[in-house]
Amino acid sequence: MIRVVLLAFVFAGSFLGVSHAQGIPNSTEPLTLSVSPEYPRPYQTVTVSPRSSLLDLSASTVRISVNGTTVYQGSGTQATSVRAGGLGERTTITVSVTDPSGRVYTKQQILRPAEVSLVLEPASTMHPFYQGGGLVASEGRVRLVALADLRSAPGTRLPSSSLVYTWRLGSRVLTDMSGIGKSTFIATAPVRYRNADISVTVTSPDNTLVGEARTLVSAVDPVARIYRNDPLLGPNFDVALTDRFSMSDTETTFRAVGYFFAVPPTFSWTVNKATNGTDKDITVRATGNGQGTARIGLTATEAAARRSADTAVTVDFGRSTGFGFFGL
């Protein structure tokens, strides 16, 4: 199976929150922080905004500090930009609000960026020397692997086998696929035009570090291609025949390849619209000394799923393709 790193690399961070307010019971939450993005990647700029449904922030003094250094002092809910640290680094954000009566409320959050990426491995058909990435076949099997880098300190990476992986399809938790060390998710892809929203949340054993990744699994239409199959060199998979092909010999063999089917398709060849074989190869021969053309068609079909793909090429025969002196 060809492995393909897909699309999205999504990063996440974890937050440890501690808050207290002077003059009110600890059970209340008069002050909260809005952090966007919620899970920042390493060195990403995040936006921090104080929020409160009990305090009049516009009439209060607001001070925001990062690792003990004040980055904003004023009033209201103005957003402030903060740059997260590297993997495993702690960035402490402290917000202090002094209301008109002199009471002080504080809220603290600790950013510890983590990194999670998803690897998508679709099980779809292609020729064995295909250099591109395999694409998802409708209702085909797909394998997703979560690669997590969670660090308790900049140089201390937690082993993936100790992490807790929670897989989701949309908002639904896939309990059977989730658990400690379950970094792999295997499923059946959706049908065409119905995307599957797959996400994974990765946490440390003590829940102090959190990473998250998300991707859309989308199926593509299958494709059929025709290649020349040289008797000595084999199939020329570098050039797909989709327009015209000039036969320099009296006979030529063509190879059929079906791409992005869930299972190997069956083939049906036609020559000038007449059915002419179901093997993966077809050999055509020119008879007589005249010149002419023939239309070769190919249909690849996955019968169980009622999916097919078509292609065709016009073959010119009986024409000179020589070059150089004296027509050689």
WOFEN-V740932 format. One line per field, one symbol per residue. phi: phi as a letter, one per 30 degrees, with the letter a starting at -180 (. if undefined). Layout:
BEGIN
phi=???
END
This chain:
BEGIN
phi=.dcbdchccccbbcbccbbabdjbdddcbdbbbccbddcddeiddcccbdbacccdddccccbcbbhicdcablbicedbdbcdddeidccccbccbcdedjdcbbbbbccbebbbbcccbdcbdaddcdcdcdcdceicdbbcbcccbcbdaecccddddcdccccbciccdcdddckdiddcbcacdddeibdcdcbbccbdecidbbbbbbaccbdcddbcbcbdcddccidcddbdcbbbbcdccdbbccccbccicdbedccbcbbhicebjbddcbccbccicdcabbcccbbcbcddchcabbaabcccbicdcdaidhid
END
